[in-house]
Each structure stands twice: as structure tokens, then as C-alpha cells.
Amino acid sequence: MINISKVSNVYTAHTVSSPNKINKQVDKKIEGTYTPSETANDFATILNAIRASDGVRADKVNAIKASIEAGTYSVSSHDIASKILT
């Protein structure tokens, strides 16, 4: 059975008495500077390159198109099955 007075005491003890006090603490600006690591800079460079890319490898697409047009494009049924199963 829940003891209402104990619940009320816990609630009262953890209730913020002055919301303005908390807002003043949040509004404080943090002084100082931040310098990202070399790893973080490398990651940002790679991430920006990926975002700028359209994700299509034109060299592969053009090679497949050329082999389809030439009638030489073939795919192994074993390769298709293994891709489906994995």
C-alpha cells in the first residue's frame, strides 16, 4: 500500500522552490575556448565529403551500362542467391 504522506514528502523535497534561480543558472555563458582534436577534424572532413556526394559511383554505373548494351553483362545465380541469403 502506498503511503500518501511519504510520497508527498518526497515530492515536496524535490520540488523547485524558485524556477527563476534555475533559469539564471542556465543562462550563464560558459567562458573559454574549445579546440577539436585532429581526429574530430578528420571525421568532420570525411563526413562533409560524404554529405556532398550523391552516393552514385558513375564509373561502375557506366561500366555496367556499357556491358548491358554490348550484351556481355551476366550475373552468376550463385552470387544472387548469396546476396539474398546474407
N, CA, C and O atoms as a GROMACS GRO file, in nm:
protein
  344
    1MET      N    1   0.084  -0.118   0.000
    1MET     CA    2   0.000   0.000   0.000
    1MET      C    3   0.088   0.124   0.000
    1MET      O    4   0.191   0.127   0.068
    2ILE      N    5   0.051   0.225  -0.074
    2ILE     CA    6   0.129   0.348  -0.086
    2ILE      C    7   0.093   0.442   0.026
    2ILE      O    8  -0.025   0.469   0.052
    3ASN      N    9   0.194   0.492   0.093
    3ASN     CA   10   0.175   0.588   0.199
    3ASN      C   11   0.178   0.727   0.136
    3ASN      O   12   0.284   0.774   0.095
    4ILE      N   13   0.063   0.793   0.130
    4ILE     CA   14   0.048   0.922   0.062
    4ILE      C   15   0.136   1.029   0.127
    4ILE      O   16   0.193   1.112   0.056
    5SER      N   17   0.149   1.029   0.256
    5SER     CA   18   0.228   1.134   0.322
    5SER      C   19   0.376   1.120   0.287
    5SER      O   20   0.444   1.221   0.272
    6LYS      N   21   0.426   0.997   0.273
    6LYS     CA   22   0.566   0.978   0.235
    6LYS      C   23   0.590   1.024   0.091
    6LYS      O   24   0.691   1.086   0.060
    7VAL      N   25   0.495   0.992   0.003
    7VAL     CA   26   0.506   1.036  -0.136
    7VAL      C   27   0.503   1.188  -0.142
    7VAL      O   28   0.580   1.250  -0.215
    8SER      N   29   0.415   1.249  -0.065
    8SER     CA   30   0.405   1.394  -0.061
    8SER      C   31   0.534   1.457  -0.010
    8SER      O   32   0.577   1.559  -0.062
    9ASN      N   33   0.595   1.396   0.092
    9ASN     CA   34   0.721   1.448   0.146
    9ASN      C   35   0.833   1.441   0.042
    9ASN      O   36   0.912   1.534   0.030
   10VAL      N   37   0.840   1.331  -0.032
   10VAL     CA   38   0.943   1.318  -0.136
   10VAL      C   39   0.920   1.422  -0.245
   10VAL      O   40   1.014   1.487  -0.290
   11TYR      N   41   0.794   1.439  -0.286
   11TYR     CA   42   0.762   1.537  -0.389
   11TYR      C   43   0.799   1.677  -0.343
   11TYR      O   44   0.858   1.754  -0.419
   12THR      N   45   0.765   1.711  -0.220
   12THR     CA   46   0.794   1.844  -0.166
   12THR      C   47   0.945   1.867  -0.157
   12THR      O   48   0.993   1.976  -0.187
   13ALA      N   49   1.019   1.767  -0.117
   13ALA     CA   50   1.163   1.780  -0.102
   13ALA      C   51   1.232   1.802  -0.237
   13ALA      O   52   1.337   1.865  -0.243
   14HIS      N   53   1.173   1.750  -0.345
   14HIS     CA   54   1.236   1.760  -0.475
   14HIS      C   55   1.171   1.863  -0.567
   14HIS      O   56   1.207   1.873  -0.684
   15THR      N   57   1.078   1.939  -0.517
   15THR     CA   58   1.014   2.042  -0.595
   15THR      C   59   1.100   2.167  -0.593
   15THR      O   60   1.154   2.204  -0.489
   16VAL      N   61   1.113   2.231  -0.709
   16VAL     CA   62   1.192   2.353  -0.719
   16VAL      C   63   1.115   2.466  -0.654
   16VAL      O   64   1.001   2.494  -0.690
   17SER      N   65   1.179   2.531  -0.559
   17SER     CA   66   1.111   2.640  -0.490
   17SER      C   67   1.113   2.769  -0.571
   17SER      O   68   1.022   2.851  -0.559
   18SER      N   69   1.215   2.786  -0.653
   18SER     CA   70   1.226   2.909  -0.730
   18SER      C   71   1.273   2.877  -0.872
   18SER      O   72   1.393   2.859  -0.895
   19PRO      N   73   1.181   2.870  -0.967
   19PRO     CA   74   1.220   2.841  -1.105
   19PRO      C   75   1.316   2.946  -1.162
   19PRO      O   76   1.398   2.914  -1.248
   20ASN      N   77   1.306   3.070  -1.115
   20ASN     CA   78   1.394   3.176  -1.165
   20ASN      C   79   1.540   3.147  -1.131
   20ASN      O   80   1.630   3.182  -1.207
   21LYS      N   81   1.563   3.084  -1.017
   21LYS     CA   82   1.700   3.051  -0.976
   21LYS      C   83   1.762   2.954  -1.077
   21LYS      O   84   1.878   2.969  -1.114
   22ILE      N   85   1.685   2.856  -1.122
   22ILE     CA   86   1.735   2.761  -1.220
   22ILE      C   87   1.759   2.831  -1.353
   22ILE      O   88   1.862   2.808  -1.418
   23ASN      N   89   1.666   2.916  -1.396
   23ASN     CA   90   1.682   2.986  -1.523
   23ASN      C   91   1.807   3.073  -1.524
   23ASN      O   92   1.874   3.082  -1.627
   24LYS      N   93   1.839   3.137  -1.413
   24LYS     CA   94   1.959   3.219  -1.406
   24LYS      C   95   2.084   3.133  -1.422
   24LYS      O   96   2.180   3.176  -1.486
   25GLN      N   97   2.084   3.013  -1.367
   25GLN     CA   98   2.199   2.925  -1.380
   25GLN      C   99   2.213   2.877  -1.524
   25GLN      O  100   2.325   2.864  -1.574
   26VAL      N  101   2.104   2.851  -1.592
   26VAL     CA  102   2.109   2.803  -1.730
   26VAL      C  103   2.155   2.913  -1.823
   26VAL      O  104   2.223   2.886  -1.922
   27ASP      N  105   2.118   3.038  -1.792
   27ASP     CA  106   2.151   3.150  -1.879
   27ASP      C  107   2.299   3.189  -1.872
   27ASP      O  108   2.344   3.266  -1.957
   28LYS      N  109   2.374   3.140  -1.776
   28LYS     CA  110   2.515   3.174  -1.766
   28LYS      C  111   2.590   3.121  -1.886
   28LYS      O  112   2.570   3.006  -1.927
   29LYS      N  113   2.676   3.203  -1.942
   29LYS     CA  114   2.756   3.162  -2.056
   29LYS      C  115   2.883   3.093  -2.006
   29LYS      O  116   2.939   3.130  -1.903
   30ILE      N  117   2.926   2.995  -2.080
   30ILE     CA  118   3.047   2.923  -2.045
   30ILE      C  119   3.165   2.997  -2.109
   30ILE      O  120   3.166   3.021  -2.230
   31GLU      N  121   3.261   3.031  -2.028
   31GLU     CA  122   3.378   3.102  -2.075
   31GLU      C  123   3.483   3.002  -2.122
   31GLU      O  124   3.487   2.890  -2.073
   32GLY      N  125   3.566   3.042  -2.216
   32GLY     CA  126   3.675   2.957  -2.261
   32GLY      C  127   3.660   2.922  -2.407
   32GLY      O  128   3.567   2.966  -2.475
   33THR      N  129   3.752   2.842  -2.454
   33THR     CA  130   3.750   2.802  -2.593
   33THR      C  131   3.756   2.650  -2.603
   33THR      O  132   3.793   2.580  -2.509
   34TYR      N  133   3.717   2.602  -2.719
   34TYR     CA  134   3.721   2.460  -2.745
   34TYR      C  135   3.797   2.439  -2.875
   34TYR      O  136   3.767   2.503  -2.976
   35THR      N  137   3.892   2.351  -2.873
   35THR     CA  138   3.966   2.317  -2.993
   35THR      C  139   3.946   2.169  -3.020
   35THR      O  140   3.988   2.084  -2.941
   36PRO      N  141   3.882   2.136  -3.132
   36PRO     CA  142   3.858   1.994  -3.162
   36PRO      C  143   3.989   1.922  -3.192
   36PRO      O  144   4.086   1.983  -3.238
   37SER      N  145   3.991   1.794  -3.164
   37SER     CA  146   4.110   1.713  -3.188
   37SER      C  147   4.131   1.692  -3.337
   37SER      O  148   4.042   1.720  -3.418
   38GLU      N  149   4.249   1.643  -3.373
   38GLU     CA  150   4.279   1.614  -3.513
   38GLU      C  151   4.185   1.506  -3.566
   38GLU      O  152   4.141   1.511  -3.681
   39THR      N  153   4.154   1.408  -3.482
   39THR     CA  154   4.062   1.302  -3.520
   39THR      C  155   3.923   1.358  -3.549
   39THR      O  156   3.859   1.318  -3.646
   40ALA      N  157   3.878   1.452  -3.466
   40ALA     CA  158   3.747   1.514  -3.488
   40ALA      C  159   3.747   1.594  -3.617
   40ALA      O  160   3.648   1.593  -3.691
   41ASN      N  161   3.856   1.663  -3.646
   41ASN     CA  162   3.866   1.739  -3.772
   41ASN      C  163   3.865   1.645  -3.892
   41ASN      O  164   3.800   1.674  -3.993
   42ASP      N  165   3.937   1.533  -3.882
   42ASP     CA  166   3.938   1.435  -3.991
   42ASP      C  167   3.798   1.378  -4.013
   42ASP      O  168   3.753   1.364  -4.127
   43PHE      N  169   3.731   1.345  -3.904
   43PHE     CA  170   3.595   1.292  -3.913
   43PHE      C  171   3.503   1.393  -3.979
   43PHE      O  172   3.422   1.356  -4.065
   44ALA      N  173   3.513   1.520  -3.942
   44ALA     CA  174   3.428   1.624  -3.999
   44ALA      C  175   3.455   1.638  -4.149
   44ALA      O  176   3.361   1.658  -4.226
   45THR      N  177   3.581   1.629  -4.190
   45THR     CA  178   3.615   1.639  -4.331
   45THR      C  179   3.553   1.525  -4.410
   45THR      O  180   3.496   1.546  -4.517
   46ILE      N  181   3.565   1.403  -4.357
   46ILE     CA  182   3.508   1.286  -4.424
   46ILE      C  183   3.356   1.295  -4.429
   46ILE      O  184   3.294   1.266  -4.531
   47LEU      N  185   3.295   1.335  -4.318
   47LEU     CA  186   3.150   1.347  -4.312
   47LEU      C  187   3.099   1.450  -4.412
   47LEU      O  188   2.998   1.427  -4.478
   48ASN      N  189   3.168   1.562  -4.424
   48ASN     CA  190   3.127   1.664  -4.521
   48ASN      C  191   3.141   1.615  -4.664
   48ASN      O  192   3.059   1.647  -4.749
   49ALA      N  193   3.246   1.536  -4.692
   49ALA     CA  194   3.264   1.480  -4.826
   49ALA      C  195   3.152   1.382  -4.859
   49ALA      O  196   3.102   1.379  -4.971
   50ILE      N  197   3.112   1.302  -4.761
   50ILE     CA  198   3.002   1.207  -4.782
   50ILE      C  199   2.872   1.281  -4.806
   50ILE      O  200   2.794   1.244  -4.894
   51ARG      N  201   2.848   1.385  -4.728
   51ARG     CA  202   2.724   1.463  -4.746
   51ARG      C  203   2.720   1.531  -4.882
   51ARG      O  204   2.612   1.546  -4.940
   52ALA      N  205   2.836   1.574  -4.933
   52ALA     CA  206   2.841   1.643  -5.061
   52ALA      C  207   2.826   1.545  -5.178
   52ALA      O  208   2.788   1.585  -5.288
   53SER      N  209   2.855   1.418  -5.155
   53SER     CA  210   2.847   1.316  -5.259
   53SER      C  211   2.702   1.276  -5.281
   53SER      O  212   2.620   1.278  -5.190
   54ASP      N  213   2.672   1.239  -5.406
   54ASP     CA  214   2.536   1.193  -5.434
   54ASP      C  215   2.522   1.043  -5.410
   54ASP      O  216   2.412   0.988  -5.421
   55GLY      N  217   2.634   0.975  -5.378
   55GLY     CA  218   2.629   0.833  -5.344
   55GLY      C  219   2.632   0.740  -5.464
   55GLY      O  220   2.625   0.618  -5.448
   56VAL      N  221   2.643   0.796  -5.585
   56VAL     CA  222   2.645   0.714  -5.705
   56VAL      C  223   2.788   0.708  -5.759
   56VAL      O  224   2.853   0.811  -5.776
   57ARG      N  225   2.833   0.587  -5.784
   57ARG     CA  226   2.967   0.570  -5.843
   57ARG      C  227   2.951   0.560  -5.994
   57ARG      O  228   2.924   0.454  -6.049
   58ALA      N  229   2.968   0.675  -6.058
   58ALA     CA  230   2.944   0.685  -6.203
   58ALA      C  231   3.030   0.588  -6.282
   58ALA      O  232   2.984   0.536  -6.383
   59ASP      N  233   3.153   0.562  -6.240
   59ASP     CA  234   3.240   0.471  -6.313
   59ASP      C  235   3.181   0.330  -6.318
   59ASP      O  236   3.185   0.264  -6.422
   60LYS      N  237   3.127   0.284  -6.206
   60LYS     CA  238   3.066   0.150  -6.203
   60LYS      C  239   2.936   0.147  -6.283
   60LYS      O  240   2.911   0.052  -6.357
   61VAL      N  241   2.856   0.250  -6.269
   61VAL     CA  242   2.729   0.256  -6.342
   61VAL      C  243   2.756   0.255  -6.492
   61VAL      O  244   2.689   0.183  -6.567
   62ASN      N  245   2.852   0.334  -6.537
   62ASN     CA  246   2.882   0.342  -6.680
   62ASN      C  247   2.938   0.209  -6.732
   62ASN      O  248   2.907   0.170  -6.844
   63ALA      N  249   3.019   0.141  -6.652
   63ALA     CA  250   3.074   0.011  -6.694
   63ALA      C  251   2.962  -0.092  -6.708
   63ALA      O  252   2.962  -0.170  -6.803
   64ILE      N  253   2.868  -0.094  -6.616
   64ILE     CA  254   2.756  -0.188  -6.623
   64ILE      C  255   2.666  -0.155  -6.742
   64ILE      O  256   2.622  -0.245  -6.813
   65LYS      N  257   2.638  -0.026  -6.764
   65LYS     CA  258   2.556   0.015  -6.879
   65LYS      C  259   2.620  -0.030  -7.010
   65LYS      O  260   2.553  -0.081  -7.099
   66ALA      N  261   2.752  -0.011  -7.018
   66ALA     CA  262   2.823  -0.048  -7.142
   66ALA      C  263   2.816  -0.199  -7.166
   66ALA      O  264   2.796  -0.243  -7.279
   67SER      N  265   2.832  -0.278  -7.058
   67SER     CA  266   2.827  -0.423  -7.078
   67SER      C  267   2.685  -0.471  -7.108
   67SER      O  268   2.668  -0.569  -7.180
   68ILE      N  269   2.583  -0.404  -7.055
   68ILE     CA  270   2.444  -0.440  -7.088
   68ILE      C  271   2.417  -0.409  -7.235
   68ILE      O  272   2.358  -0.491  -7.306
   69GLU      N  273   2.461  -0.290  -7.281
   69GLU     CA  274   2.439  -0.252  -7.421
   69GLU      C  275   2.514  -0.344  -7.517
   69GLU      O  276   2.467  -0.371  -7.628
   70ALA      N  277   2.632  -0.393  -7.472
   70ALA     CA  278   2.711  -0.483  -7.557
   70ALA      C  279   2.660  -0.626  -7.549
   70ALA      O  280   2.702  -0.711  -7.628
   71GLY      N  281   2.571  -0.655  -7.456
   71GLY     CA  282   2.516  -0.789  -7.441
   71GLY      C  283   2.610  -0.884  -7.367
   71GLY      O  284   2.594  -1.006  -7.374
   72THR      N  285   2.705  -0.829  -7.297
   72THR     CA  286   2.802  -0.912  -7.226
   72THR      C  287   2.780  -0.914  -7.075
   72THR      O  288   2.856  -0.977  -7.002
   73TYR      N  289   2.677  -0.847  -7.030
   73TYR     CA  290   2.652  -0.840  -6.885
   73TYR      C  291   2.586  -0.969  -6.839
   73TYR      O  292   2.482  -1.010  -6.891
   74SER      N  293   2.647  -1.032  -6.739
   74SER     CA  294   2.585  -1.151  -6.681
   74SER      C  295   2.614  -1.154  -6.532
   74SER      O  296   2.718  -1.107  -6.486
   75VAL      N  297   2.521  -1.209  -6.460
   75VAL     CA  298   2.535  -1.220  -6.315
   75VAL      C  299   2.518  -1.366  -6.278
   75VAL      O  300   2.426  -1.433  -6.326
   76SER      N  301   2.605  -1.413  -6.195
   76SER     CA  302   2.600  -1.552  -6.150
   76SER      C  303   2.478  -1.573  -6.060
   76SER      O  304   2.452  -1.492  -5.971
   77SER      N  305   2.406  -1.681  -6.084
   77SER     CA  306   2.292  -1.711  -5.997
   77SER      C  307   2.339  -1.740  -5.856
   77SER      O  308   2.267  -1.713  -5.760
   78HIS      N  309   2.457  -1.794  -5.842
   78HIS     CA  310   2.515  -1.819  -5.709
   78HIS      C  311   2.537  -1.686  -5.636
   78HIS      O  312   2.508  -1.677  -5.516
   79ASP      N  313   2.587  -1.583  -5.708
   79ASP     CA  314   2.607  -1.453  -5.645
   79ASP      C  315   2.475  -1.391  -5.600
   79ASP      O  316   2.467  -1.334  -5.492
   80ILE      N  317   2.372  -1.404  -5.683
   80ILE     CA  318   2.240  -1.350  -5.647
   80ILE      C  319   2.186  -1.419  -5.523
   80ILE      O  320   2.137  -1.354  -5.431
   81ALA      N  321   2.194  -1.553  -5.521
   81ALA     CA  322   2.145  -1.629  -5.406
   81ALA      C  323   2.220  -1.595  -5.279
   81ALA      O  324   2.160  -1.584  -5.172
   82SER      N  325   2.351  -1.579  -5.289
   82SER     CA  326   2.429  -1.549  -5.167
   82SER      C  327   2.396  -1.409  -5.114
   82SER      O  328   2.397  -1.388  -4.993
   83LYS      N  329   2.369  -1.315  -5.204
   83LYS     CA  330   2.331  -1.180  -5.160
   83LYS      C  331   2.192  -1.179  -5.094
   83LYS      O  332   2.168  -1.105  -4.999
   84ILE      N  333   2.103  -1.263  -5.146
   84ILE     CA  334   1.969  -1.271  -5.088
   84ILE      C  335   1.975  -1.334  -4.948
   84ILE      O  336   1.903  -1.293  -4.857
   85LEU      N  337   2.060  -1.434  -4.932
   85LEU     CA  338   2.067  -1.506  -4.805
   85LEU      C  339   2.150  -1.437  -4.698
   85LEU      O  340   2.143  -1.474  -4.581
   86THR      N  341   2.230  -1.338  -4.736
   86THR     CA  342   2.314  -1.270  -4.635
   86THR      C  343   2.271  -1.130  -4.613
   86THR      O  344   2.331  -1.060  -4.531
   0.00000   0.00000   0.00000
